[in-house]
Structure formats: C-alpha cells, structure tokens
Amino acid sequence: MTSGSGGGIEVTVVFPCLNEHEAVGLCVTQALEAMGSAGIAGEVVVVDNGSTDGSAEVAAAAGARVICEPRRGYGRALRTGFEQAHGEVVVMADADGTYDLSKVPEITRPVLAGEVDLHLATRLDGATRASMPFLHRFVGTPVITFLTSRASGRKLTTDSQTGYRAFRRDQMLDLGLVGNGMELASEMLIKSARADLRIGNMEGGYSPRIGESKLDTWSDGWRHLKLILLLAPDIILVGPGLALAVGGIAALVLGFTQPAGVEVGSARWQPVFFSGIALVLGLQAFFAGAVVSAYSPVARSQDRFAFLRNPLWPRRAAALGLFVAALGVLIDLGLFIAWVQGVNAIPTTGVGFGFASLAQSLLILGGSSAVFGVLARFMRAPDERPSPSTRPGSGRP
C-alpha cells in the first residue's frame, strides 16, 4: 500500500478496465473535463486488468495515468487503483460509458465538504433503470441490496450494486477490503456501515454500456451471496433457521394438541407434516450458520459461537447426535410395539402421526449431527488434533 502523495491532487477517478477500448478514452476525457470545469485538482487512473485490445494505450492518450494489474478481477483492479490514487477523495466508476461522468463534481462535493464519508450515485430512478438487464433490475440488485442492508443493520441505499461512488481514500483503505470480484461493492457497504461511516445517496443516471459486458449474472451473484454469508451468517442462516425451527416446534405442539388436524376453510391441515420439515431444515440452517460464524474471521457473531472452535466439539457433536438419534429410535420402537399390540391404533391416529414426525426429525437431526461430528474430527489436520498428553483425563501435564 502506498501513501497518497499527489502534489495537491484533491480527487482521483479510478476506472477498472478490461478490453474497453471503445469507451475508456471517452470516459477519461469526460472525467477530466468535469473536474477541470469545476476547478477540482484531479487525476484519472485507469487500472488495466490485462486488456488485449489496446485499451491502455487509448486511456493514456486521453490523459489517464495507466496502472497494470495482472491479477484478474473487478475488485482486485479497483483495490489497486485505491492504493495507487494520489487524491484525498477517490471516485470509482466503470469505463464502459454507463455512468454520467459530468457528475463527478456533484458526487465528490459532499465528501470533500466532510458531510458524508461514502457517496453513492444510484441507478434505479425511473428514467434510467430501463438500461439495466431485466434480471439485474428486478431480481439481482433488489435482493442483494436487501441482504446488504440486513447485514449492515440498517438500510443504506436503494442500489447496493452501483459502481459509481466517492469516498475518502484513507478511510476506505482502513476497512481492509479483500473482494476481488463484483462482490467488492457489497463488502464496501457492509464494512463502511460497521465502521460507522456516513453514507449518502444521489441519483447518478445509467446508460446502455458501450462494448461487451464482463458481468456473469450467476457466478457474480453467488460471489455476493458468499461474501454476505461470511460477513453476516447470523442474518442469512442463524436467524432464519432459528425462526423456522421455532415454527416447526409450534406446529409439532399443535399437532399433539389437535390430533385431528386444523380446519382451514373446507380442508383439514395436518401440522405434523410441516413440523418435521421445518424443524430439520431450521436447525440445520441454524447450526450451519453457527459454524460459519465461529470460523469466519469477519463475522459479527463470531464471538457468540466461539465455543465451536474448541477441538473437542466434533466429538461432542457426534455424541449428542447419537443420543438424539437413539431417542428417535426409541420412539419408533414404542410406536411399533403399540401397533403390534393394537393399543388404540396409536400409530394411525393424529397423536401417532405426531410421535412419528418427532421420531423422524430426531433421527435425521441426530444422524446428520453424528456424521458431521465424525467427519469433522477425522478431516482435521493431524497437528490440529489434541495430543495424548493434552487430552482430558490423560493424567499427564
């Protein structure tokens, strides 16, 4: 990381660039003209990410300072640009003609004035959203924006995926960003919110891109979800899983108290069938989120589940799983004996269904927990396993 030392430069506009020869020169010219007209001492940095179409030469001819970053990735190129920028304030934008770069003075003004720390130019106003692909406009961006807001603890913006942003360079570098792909957009917002940075929004406009898009809808979407999961497993898995498990328990209790089922209009609903599914899926999601929380170095809930990092927990998980599965077997055995003896036909009544659902849930949860614990124990590296001299009850110091 280099320190900013640009001889009085106030603003650096950073463009990541991979084969954008059709638009990069225009973008550089527009950004420089906008800053010049507003009296801003600025520079444009184009981070060439391995272009083979002469983009770097076009950018340099237009007046940009070109930096070569051989490590591929939108986020990797941007982070290199942030590190090499000379301005106190950095503006990031795409080199494909989609953003209105005449608004560089407008997006930087609140940051330069100390009113906000991160300023976003959103794309979802009615006049410009039609330029976005259908899936991105109605599915990808709204879903990721919702999850990003949840992971941040508050609503930050209506467009978490805008690539047109302004911020103070030193503050952004202090966040320790690690994203190498498109997920950097979400990481930047979540970590900024957790650092109590002030985040503002403005309408930035959005035009059809010039040239071929490099965005991969599904893989880039998955990278966003994976990043949000690592940052906030409590939001994605722990909370929803716990809520679903509680719903499953409630449905199970309802099944026992109303064995004939619950009337829903002209139909009759048997809650026991829902209870088993909800209980199993909910608890598995909860435990998966707990494990991710314990081992993710950036999760807010890491300390809450720190006990899972105990080297003995796989063994305990396996033992608990076997115990829970054994309870399920005992319940099934009791139902079988009652069926053989014809005791009020318990297995075929509503109460019997409830016990059968409970036994099934216990068997699935117990069995999966036992298998997971055994696998976790034997898949750990040998140097991570407790040595005989440190095992409890070994009688050795």
Salt bridges, closest charged atoms under 4 A:
GLU20 OE2 - ARG209 NH2 2.91
GLU20 OE2 - LYS214 NZ 3.07
GLU43 OE2 - ARG65 NH2 3.09
GLU43 OE1 - HIS86 ND1 3.69
ASP53 OD2 - HIS21 ND1 2.73
GLU69 OE2 - ARG71 NE 2.93
GLU69 OE1 - ARG76 NE 3.92
GLU83 OE2 - ARG76 NH2 3.74
GLU88 OE1 - ARG168 NH1 3.94
ASP96 OD2 - ARG209 NH2 3.23
ASP117 OD1 - ARG198 NH2 3.11
ASP159 OD2 - ARG123 NE 2.76
GLU183 OE1 - ARG223 NE 2.87
GLU187 OE2 - LYS191 NZ 2.80
ASP234 OD2 - ARG300 NH2 3.98
GLU263 OE2 - ARG268 NH2 2.82
